[in-house]
């Protein structure tokens, strides 16, 4: 296991180093291609765009400015863009002429004006844009000619010549420079990739060691992240998983301990009373019947406990499917309460049902009846000295609210969130009554969670407890 982890870490480190080197190499190749192979084409394209931009600027200035400001603007454009610009009126009067370079270049541009004029004539006196080869020099020239027109002004002709300087010497310089840049960049890339590979794999190695401890059953481990968000998120997730596993392990041990205790008591009593029947009361019908009734009661308790365990396991495993329908919640609650009416006569309980209409809700009727029965049974167990239990149904917006209230000892505020846990014993309740399985409220929670219903408990110590839940309201039936 350790060897495999080491190999995996080395693999991650190598891949990180390799990917970074490949990425750096790709960037260098791209730089070579752009700076050496395509420099000429790129230079030509940029000069084309510059010439077109200057031509549009001159046309706009001619339309918006007077003659003096226009000529100053042309001179400024010529100086800032290294271009020869020639502006002449239709009658042949030179308005602006300032060639770049020596006198021979002036003569050269004058000769090229004829070439541009010929191109403009072919275009029906529209603008002409062409590239002129220079047989005596390596420089080509981008030539542009157009007619300047503006409202209230005489037309003029503008010629723009932009020399294309040879870039071969620049390419040679860049090539030599790129050789050094390439070697230096690859060296720096190797150093950075080596550093990053260590920086990335170190927290992964730490997380792996912690995961091995977790796999061996050591829960509650805090996983340490690193310098990257994804690794920190992974560490936080594993830490949370470790905490949840620890809780699950503790709950499992607690469940086994409680179930073992609850099973041991009735089994011991069954065995004891069976032995009493065999040894003492077998020939005494009255005592024998009493002992048999205890055995029957304890067997029923065992069946109830096993049934509750099976129910909550099915719910938590997702195997239980709700059979939703629209049903009468008022009648469902009333039927549950009626089964306990005998307790009003025999034990002095006061069971009050507060609802004057039939509420139709949506849900699994049999499961909701089980919820009401469990909550009602729980309220009776802890009803207090007045032995009063109130069940109330009322409209609450888009829902119907069901409340089961007792006037018992209540539940401390810090313990109210734990009453839904299996076998939880609230300190104010002292001990769970012997006839309960300890799973009633857990089953209530699972059923209402499957319904995606809101539920909760409100309690004040010394005054009583109210359990409540809500179901989607459908309609109101006839008055009771």
Buried (B, 14 or more C-beta within 10 A) or exposed (E): EEEEBEEBBEEBBEEBBEEBBEEBBEEBEEBBEEBBEEBBEEBBEEBBEBBBEBBEBBBEBBEEBEEEEBBEBBEEBBEEBEBBBBBBEEEEEEBBBEBBEEEEBBEBBEEBBEBBBEBBEEEEBEBBBBEBEEEEEEEBBBBBBBBBEBEEEEEBBBBBBBBBEBBEEBBEEBEEEBEEBBEEBBEEBBEBBBEBBEEBBBBBBBBBBBBEEBEEEEBEBEBBBBEEEEBBEBBEEBBEBBBEBBEEEEEEEBBEEBBEEBBEBBEEBBEBBBEBBEEEBEEEEEBBEBBBEBBEBBBEBBEBBEEBBEBBEEBEEEEBEBEEEEBBBBBBBBEBBEEBEEBEEEEEBEBEBEBEBBBBBBBBBEBBBBBBBBBBBBBBBBBBEEBBBBBBBEEEEEBBBBBBBBBBBBBBEEBBEEBBBBBBBBEBBEEBEEEBBBBBBBBBBBBBEBBEBEBEBBBEBEEBBBBBBBBBBBEEBEEE
